[in-house]
Amino acid sequence: MTEIAKISGPLRELLCEKEIIARCELLLRIYDIVSAANLSDQESEELKKMVGEHIAPGIFASIMNGEAIFFDLPKLDAYTQMNGRIFHFLHTQRYSKQDFDDAHRRFLQSIPELEGILKKSLVCMLKSFMEDAGYILSSERDGMLIFTAAGRTLQAYVVTSVESIDLNSCEQKMQPEVDCVILVPSGESLEPFMQFFRESSRMAEDKGISIWLANMEKGTIDPFIGYTTDMDIYEQFNNPRLAEMVRNNWTKKPRT
């Protein structure tokens, strides 16, 4: 079985089963399918030539822009919003309100499973990111990952939403002289992140905890709160100045 068939088969089954699918679910299912394909290094390189360095985001982007590398997949060329979530579907099909309601209900039922896929995918992204920065994973237990490099140690936690960040819990587990990071996925709405920044950014900085954002659609990681002095990590960020931009734009200016 070729690297394309390992992914196109399960992906085709997914889109035939769920003709109306939430954007976030499609993205996470692609991550899961790519992971389950257990691609060899050679197969990964072949796919990267077609979709870019990050395979799952590349496949997702190819479907979204109508240039899918898998030619027999349904073209998800229309979308709608339901309760703040984007759902994609075929514009050539006539769907009833009940069809959309059923799709939304099935999505809600899938959330626990999707959160598991999200957590696993975020951990894999973080491991790859840190490896590219020259770190090795020295420990992984109880939701905490410890990465080490020459003269440096980084303690990391992965959460599935900005609302679930617990700064006090992280502080209690912090080791002395160790960098501490919480990785959180970006979302379809900025409001939860703006609220967290207003309420907790100062606390995070005072505790010495950095918050990183994982853009699952791009397969990239950027700083949201806090700064790194490690240039090897800095160079891995897609937009290393994001935390500075957030601070400049979201900090309330004193009235004059």
N, C-alpha and C positions, 0 to 999 in steps of 0.2 A: 504494500500500500504506500502510495507517495505521500509526501508531506501535505499536499493539497487535499488529497482524499481523506486524510486523517482528520482534517478540520471541516472540509466542505460537507461531508456526510452528516455529522452531528448538527452542523449549523443549518443545513437544509431541513432536517427533521424539526429543529426548533422553530423555524419560521413557518413551516407548514402547520405545526401544532398551535402556534400563537401568531395568527395573522395580524392581530393588533397587539403591539408589544411596547412596553415602557422603554424609553431610551436608556435609562440606567440599567434596566434588566438585560437588554440586549448587550450592552457593553460588558457587564459582569459575566453573562453567559459565554461571551467570546473569550474572556480571560480564562474561564473554567475549561472551555473546550481546548484551548491552546495548551493549558497545563496538563489536561488529561491525555493529550496526544503524545506526550513524552517524546518530543522531537529530539533527534540526534543533533549534534553540532552541525553536521553537513546539511540536514534538513532545515535547521534554523537559518543557516546562512542563505540557503536558496530562497526561503520565504522573505528574508530581510531585503533581498535584491528586488522583490516585488512590492513590498509594503513599507519598507523603511526599517530603521534600527529596532523599533519597538513593535513586535509582531501583533499582539492583540489590539492595541490602539490603531495600528496601521490597517488591519482588517476591518475594524469598526469604521474608520474614516472612509475606506473604499466603498463600503456599503452606503454610508450616508451621502457621499458625493455622486453616487450612481455609477461608479467605475469599479465595481466589485471584481476581484480577481477570480471569483467563482461565478462562472457565466450562467449557471442554471438556478441561481437564487432569486426569490421574489424581489422586485425593486421597491423598496420602502420609500416612495417618493411623495408621501403626504404625511402630515402630522396634525395633532390636536393637543390641547391641554386639558387634563382632568385633575382637579384638586391640586394644582401646582406642579403636576408631573407631565412631561412630554411623552406622548405615545405616537409611534410611527405605524403606518399601514400603507396598503396599496390604494392609490386613488382610483384605479379601474374597478375596484370592488365596491359594491353598494352595501354599506353596513348600517344596521339600525341602531337606535339609541340603546336598545337592549344589548346588542353586540358590544358596544363600548362599555356599558355598565358591567357586563360579564368580564371583559378584559381587565377592567380596573379591579374588580373583586378578586380575580385570579392573581393579579399582581400583589394585592394586599396579603393574600394567603401565602405568597412566595417570599415575603420579606424576611422571615427568620432564616430561610435557606440562603437568600441573597446576601444577608449580612455575614454569614459564614464564608461565602465566596469572596466577599469584599475584604474581610479580615485576612484571609489567606493570600489574596492577591497583593494587598498592601505590604504584608510581611515579605513577600517575594520581591516586590519593588524596592523595599528598603535594603534588603540583603544585597541585591544587585548594585544599587546606588553606592552603598558603603564599600563593596568590593572594588568598584571602579575608582573609589577614592583612596584605595590602598589599605583598607581595613580588613580584618578577618573577624568572623563571628566566633567569639570565645565561649559564649554561654547563651542559652535560651531556655527560660523557665518562668512559669507563673506570669506570662504575658510581658516579660522583660527580656530585651535582647542586649547583650553586651558586646560591643565591637572594640577591637584594639588595633593600634598601629604603633609605630615607633614613638614612644614617649607620650602617647595619648590613649585615652579610653573614653568611649561614648556609650551612655546608657540610654536605651530607646524604648518607647512604648508605642503601640499602634492602637488607635481607636477608630471606630467606624463613623463617628459624627462629631462635629465640634461641640454639640451639646453634652456629649459624654466625657469631655475632658475634665479630669479631677486633679487640679494642681496640688491640692493638699496631700492627696494620696501619693502622688509622684514625689513630692518633697520628702515625705516620710521614708521613702525607699532610696533616696539619693545617696550615693557614695561620695565621700570627700574627694576633691580634686578630679572629679569626673564630669564631663559634659553630659547634660541631660536634654533629651529631645522627645517630643510627642509628635507622631506623624498622624495627620488627619486628612481624609479625602476632601477635595473641593466639592461644592454642591451646585445645584441648579439655581440657587438663590444666594445672593450676597448677604441678606439680612441677618442670618444666624452668625455669620462671621463678624459683621459690623457690631452686633450686640456683644459678642464675646470680646472683641477688641476694646470696646468702651468700658466693659465691666471688669475685665481680667487681664488686660495686657500689662498694666503696671505690676500687678501681682506676679505674673509669670516672669517678668524681668527681674523683680526683686528677689525671687526665689532662684534665679539662674536657670530657668527652664525655657528652652526654645520650642516654638511650634513650627512645624514644617507642613506644607500643603502638598498633597499628591494629586496631580491632575491625571485622572485615570484615562481620559480621552486622548491625552498626549503621551502618557507614560513617563511623565517628568515630575520632579520634586523641586520645590522652591521654599525659601524661608518666608514665614508669615509674621512671626514675632521672634525677636532676638537675632543675634548675629554670631557668626562663627569666625574664629581667628585662624582656622585651619584652611589654608589655600587649596589643599587637595579636595576638601569638601566644597569649598566656595566655587571651584571650577566645574563641579558636577551639576550645580544648580542651573536650570534652564534660564531663570531670571534672578540672578543673585541679589539684585537691588529691590526685590519685591517688598521685603520687610520695611525698607526705608521709604518706599513709595506709599505703603499702607500707613505708616506712621505720619508721613507728611499730609496725606489726604484725609485721614480719618480722625486725627487728633483735633479736638475742639480748640479753636483759636480763642484766646481771651478777648473779650470785648474792649474796644478802645473808646 
